[in-house]
Amino acid sequence: MATYNEESTVALAIEEILAVSYPFDIELVVVDDGSTDATDTLLSKLDDDRLIIHRHPANQGKGAALRTAASLATGSHMLPFDADREYVPEDIPRVFEPVLKGRCSVVYGVRLFGCNTVYRSYRHAVGNRLLTGLANILFNAHISDLHTCLKLIPAPMIRDLNLNESGFGLDTEVTALLLRCGVRPFEVPVTYYARSHAQGKKITWRDAFECVWILFRIRIRGRPDRASSGQAQERLGGYNGSHVPPGARQALVSRPMSRTVAAETSPDGGTGRTVTSSKYP
């Protein structure tokens, strides 16, 4: 979970996630991306053994925060979840069902416009449709929601993607790289309560142009040659729920990604939580 100046929602969002009953063990990694409001103070008051809290000394972007979270986590799968309560945690077990049944390896919790969704902006809704359509054309795919937050992906896949984006463009980069390698996500409809810019929404029209650039940049690279394509399919398309031992399945977590973050870890006042802080050269 990446959070930046979300003092009005972050504590409740975390409590709601941890309150859900899951058919597997979970670990929730929260990265405070240099918040200047009371987010850090609120996070320091939370006490749960499943919670890892990390703070960036300065704002680096949502993508950078998610990459840091992945580098700190230890489980088999990663599922980003926003701190603004636009999504509901009760959908998380449903997103995992196809993986637990061994039917697929990548699942997207998609927002089906007009069904269980509330949009504050017509431009945002149409913009996402247009960008999703562009991705489908460029990669000969048929996904419904390019920019959904709920992307359930095995940790080995995340490591093999070699992600580089630091801002909102990470959402686009993840999906474009998966589609380029032939991976097609299974889709599960989820609930979505959009908020307005007045309520704290941070994405802007500039992010849409960045999304277009990322899609074309990754598409222009071309598909891997036949040999490397087969290897990519084996790595990125060969994981499914049967590879995760029952009773040891973990959500919202991942093993380290390609970008290493040096971290200093310490117990927080004997509460059992782990608090980390970045050290950058």
C-alpha positions as CSV (number, residue, x, y, z in Angstrom):
1,M,0.0,0.0,0.0
2,A,1.4,3.3,-1.1
3,T,0.2,6.4,0.8
4,Y,0.9,10.1,0.5
5,N,-0.9,12.7,2.6
6,E,-3.9,10.4,3.3
7,E,-4.5,11.3,6.9
8,S,-8.3,11.2,6.4
9,T,-8.4,7.6,5.2
10,V,-5.2,5.6,5.7
11,A,-5.8,4.3,9.2
12,L,-9.3,3.2,8.4
13,A,-8.2,1.6,5.1
14,I,-5.6,-0.4,6.9
15,E,-8.0,-1.5,9.6
16,E,-10.5,-2.6,7.1
17,I,-8.0,-4.7,5.2
18,L,-6.8,-6.4,8.3
19,A,-10.4,-7.0,9.5
20,V,-11.3,-9.2,6.5
21,S,-11.1,-13.0,6.8
22,Y,-8.7,-14.5,4.3
23,P,-8.2,-18.2,3.4
24,F,-4.5,-17.6,3.6
25,D,-1.9,-15.7,5.6
26,I,-1.3,-12.1,4.7
27,E,1.3,-9.4,5.3
28,L,0.5,-5.8,4.6
29,V,3.4,-3.5,3.7
30,V,2.5,0.2,3.9
31,V,4.9,2.8,2.4
32,D,4.5,6.4,3.5
33,D,5.9,8.3,0.5
34,G,7.1,11.4,2.3
35,S,3.8,12.6,3.7
36,T,3.7,16.1,5.2
37,D,0.4,15.7,7.0
38,A,-0.4,13.5,10.0
39,T,-0.1,10.2,8.0
40,D,3.1,9.3,9.7
41,T,1.7,9.9,13.2
42,L,-1.4,7.8,12.5
43,L,0.6,4.9,11.1
44,S,2.8,4.9,14.3
45,K,-0.3,4.2,16.4
46,L,-1.3,1.0,14.5
47,D,-0.4,-2.3,16.1
48,D,-0.7,-5.5,14.2
49,D,1.9,-8.3,13.7
50,R,0.9,-8.5,10.0
51,L,1.8,-4.9,9.4
52,I,5.1,-3.5,8.0
53,I,5.4,0.3,7.9
54,H,8.1,2.0,5.8
55,R,8.7,5.8,5.3
56,H,10.4,7.6,2.4
57,P,12.2,10.7,3.6
58,A,10.8,12.6,0.6
59,N,8.1,12.1,-1.9
60,Q,9.2,9.9,-4.8
61,G,6.0,8.9,-6.5
62,K,3.4,6.1,-6.2
63,G,5.4,3.8,-8.4
64,A,8.5,4.2,-6.3
65,A,6.5,3.5,-3.1
66,L,5.1,0.3,-4.6
67,R,8.5,-0.9,-5.7
68,T,9.8,-0.2,-2.2
69,A,6.9,-2.2,-0.7
70,A,7.6,-5.1,-2.9
71,S,11.3,-5.1,-1.9
72,L,10.3,-5.3,1.8
73,A,7.7,-8.0,1.5
74,T,8.3,-11.7,1.8
75,G,5.4,-13.7,0.4
76,S,4.4,-15.4,-2.9
77,H,2.0,-12.8,-4.5
78,M,1.6,-9.0,-4.6
79,L,-1.7,-7.1,-4.7
80,P,-1.5,-3.3,-4.5
81,F,-4.3,-1.6,-2.6
82,D,-4.9,2.1,-2.4
83,A,-5.0,4.0,0.9
84,D,-7.9,6.3,-0.2
85,R,-10.7,3.7,0.3
86,E,-11.8,3.8,-3.4
87,Y,-11.7,0.0,-3.4
88,V,-13.2,-2.3,-0.7
89,P,-11.1,-5.0,1.0
90,E,-14.0,-7.5,0.9
91,D,-13.2,-7.9,-2.8
92,I,-9.6,-9.2,-2.1
93,P,-10.6,-12.8,-1.4
94,R,-12.7,-12.9,-4.5
95,V,-9.7,-11.7,-6.6
96,F,-7.7,-14.6,-5.2
97,E,-10.2,-17.3,-5.9
98,P,-9.1,-18.1,-9.5
99,V,-5.5,-18.4,-8.3
100,L,-6.4,-20.6,-5.3
101,K,-8.3,-22.9,-7.6
102,G,-5.3,-23.2,-9.9
103,R,-7.1,-21.7,-12.9
104,C,-4.8,-18.8,-13.7
105,S,-1.8,-16.9,-12.5
106,V,-2.6,-13.2,-13.0
107,V,-5.9,-11.7,-11.9
108,Y,-7.2,-8.1,-12.3
109,G,-10.0,-6.8,-10.1
110,V,-11.7,-4.6,-12.8
111,R,-14.1,-1.7,-12.5
112,L,-17.1,-2.4,-14.8
113,F,-18.4,1.0,-15.6
114,G,-22.1,1.4,-14.6
115,C,-21.9,-1.7,-12.4
116,N,-20.9,-1.4,-8.7
117,T,-19.0,1.8,-9.4
118,V,-19.3,5.5,-8.7
119,Y,-17.3,8.0,-10.9
120,R,-16.9,11.6,-9.9
121,S,-15.6,12.7,-13.2
122,Y,-16.8,11.8,-16.7
123,R,-13.4,12.7,-18.1
124,H,-11.6,10.2,-15.8
125,A,-14.0,7.4,-16.7
126,V,-13.8,8.0,-20.5
127,G,-10.1,8.6,-20.3
128,N,-9.5,5.2,-18.7
129,R,-11.7,3.6,-21.4
130,L,-9.7,5.2,-24.2
131,L,-6.4,4.3,-22.7
132,T,-7.5,0.7,-22.1
133,G,-8.7,0.6,-25.8
134,L,-5.3,1.8,-26.9
135,A,-3.5,-0.9,-24.9
136,N,-5.8,-3.5,-26.4
137,I,-5.0,-2.3,-30.0
138,L,-1.3,-2.1,-29.4
139,F,-1.0,-5.5,-27.8
140,N,-3.9,-7.4,-29.5
141,A,-5.5,-7.9,-26.1
142,H,-9.0,-7.5,-24.6
143,I,-8.7,-6.2,-21.1
144,S,-11.4,-4.1,-19.4
145,D,-9.5,-1.9,-17.0
146,L,-5.9,-0.8,-17.7
147,H,-5.6,1.3,-14.6
148,T,-7.2,-0.8,-11.9
149,C,-5.3,-0.8,-8.7
150,L,-6.1,-4.5,-7.9
151,K,-3.5,-6.4,-10.0
152,L,-2.8,-9.8,-8.4
153,I,0.6,-11.0,-9.7
154,P,3.0,-13.7,-8.5
155,A,6.2,-12.4,-7.0
156,P,8.5,-14.1,-9.6
157,M,6.6,-12.3,-12.4
158,I,7.1,-9.0,-10.7
159,R,10.9,-9.6,-10.4
160,D,11.1,-10.6,-14.1
161,L,9.4,-7.4,-15.3
162,N,12.3,-5.2,-14.2
163,L,10.0,-2.2,-13.5
164,N,11.4,1.3,-13.7
165,E,8.5,3.8,-13.4
166,S,8.3,5.9,-10.2
167,G,5.0,7.7,-10.7
168,F,1.5,6.7,-11.7
169,G,3.0,5.3,-14.9
170,L,3.9,2.1,-13.0
171,D,0.3,0.9,-13.5
172,T,0.7,1.2,-17.2
173,E,4.2,-0.2,-17.3
174,V,3.1,-3.4,-15.4
175,T,0.2,-4.2,-17.7
176,A,2.0,-3.3,-20.9
177,L,5.0,-5.5,-20.1
178,L,2.7,-8.4,-19.2
179,L,0.7,-8.0,-22.4
180,R,3.8,-7.7,-24.5
181,C,5.0,-11.1,-23.1
182,G,1.6,-12.7,-23.9
183,V,0.2,-12.8,-20.4
184,R,-3.6,-12.1,-20.3
185,P,-5.1,-11.4,-16.9
186,F,-8.2,-13.1,-15.7
187,E,-10.7,-10.4,-14.7
188,V,-13.0,-10.3,-11.6
189,P,-15.4,-7.4,-11.2
190,V,-14.9,-5.3,-8.1
191,T,-16.6,-2.3,-6.3
192,Y,-15.2,1.2,-6.8
193,Y,-16.1,4.5,-5.1
194,A,-14.2,7.2,-7.0
195,R,-13.3,10.4,-5.2
196,S,-12.8,13.9,-6.6
197,H,-9.7,16.1,-6.7
198,A,-11.3,18.1,-3.9
199,Q,-11.4,14.9,-1.9
200,G,-7.7,14.2,-2.5
201,K,-7.5,12.5,-5.9
202,K,-4.0,13.1,-7.3
203,I,-4.0,11.8,-10.8
204,T,-4.1,14.5,-13.6
205,W,-4.3,14.8,-17.4
206,R,-0.5,14.8,-17.5
207,D,-0.6,11.2,-16.3
208,A,-2.7,10.3,-19.3
209,F,-0.1,11.6,-21.7
210,E,2.6,9.7,-19.8
211,C,0.5,6.6,-20.1
212,V,0.3,6.9,-23.9
213,W,4.1,7.4,-24.1
214,I,4.7,4.3,-21.9
215,L,2.4,2.1,-24.0
216,F,4.0,3.1,-27.3
217,R,7.5,2.9,-25.8
218,I,7.0,-0.7,-24.6
219,R,5.2,-1.7,-27.8
220,I,7.9,-0.3,-30.1
221,R,10.4,-2.6,-28.4
222,G,8.6,-5.4,-30.2
223,R,7.9,-8.9,-28.9
224,P,10.8,-11.1,-27.8
225,D,12.3,-13.4,-30.4
226,R,10.9,-16.9,-30.6
227,A,13.5,-18.4,-28.2
228,S,13.3,-15.6,-25.6
229,S,9.5,-15.4,-26.0
230,G,9.2,-19.1,-25.0
231,Q,11.4,-18.4,-22.0
232,A,9.2,-15.4,-21.1
233,Q,6.1,-17.4,-21.4
234,E,7.6,-20.0,-19.1
235,R,8.6,-17.4,-16.6
236,L,5.7,-15.0,-16.8
237,G,2.9,-17.4,-17.8
238,G,3.8,-20.5,-16.0
239,Y,2.8,-19.6,-12.5
240,N,-0.6,-20.6,-11.0
241,G,-2.2,-21.2,-7.6
242,S,-1.0,-24.8,-7.5
243,H,2.6,-23.6,-7.1
244,V,1.7,-22.0,-3.7
245,P,1.5,-24.6,-0.9
246,P,-1.9,-24.6,0.9
247,G,-1.8,-22.8,4.2
248,A,1.2,-20.8,3.1
249,R,-0.4,-18.6,0.5
250,Q,0.3,-14.9,1.2
251,A,-1.4,-11.9,-0.3
252,L,-0.3,-8.3,-0.7
253,V,3.3,-9.4,-0.6
254,S,6.2,-10.1,-2.8
255,R,9.9,-11.1,-2.8
256,P,12.4,-8.3,-3.6
257,M,12.3,-6.8,-7.1
258,S,15.2,-5.8,-9.3
259,R,15.7,-2.4,-7.6
260,T,17.4,-2.8,-4.2
261,V,16.4,-0.5,-1.4
262,A,18.8,-0.4,1.6
263,A,16.7,-0.4,4.7
264,E,17.1,-0.1,8.5
265,T,14.7,-2.2,10.5
266,S,13.8,-1.9,14.1
267,P,11.0,-3.0,16.5
268,D,8.5,-0.2,17.3
269,G,8.3,0.0,21.1
270,G,7.7,-3.7,21.6
271,T,4.5,-3.7,19.7
272,G,5.5,-6.4,17.3
273,R,5.3,-4.2,14.2
274,T,8.2,-3.6,12.0
275,V,9.2,0.0,11.1
276,T,11.8,0.7,8.4
277,S,13.4,3.8,6.9
278,S,15.3,4.1,3.7
279,K,18.9,4.9,3.4
280,Y,19.9,6.2,0.0
281,P,23.6,6.8,-1.1
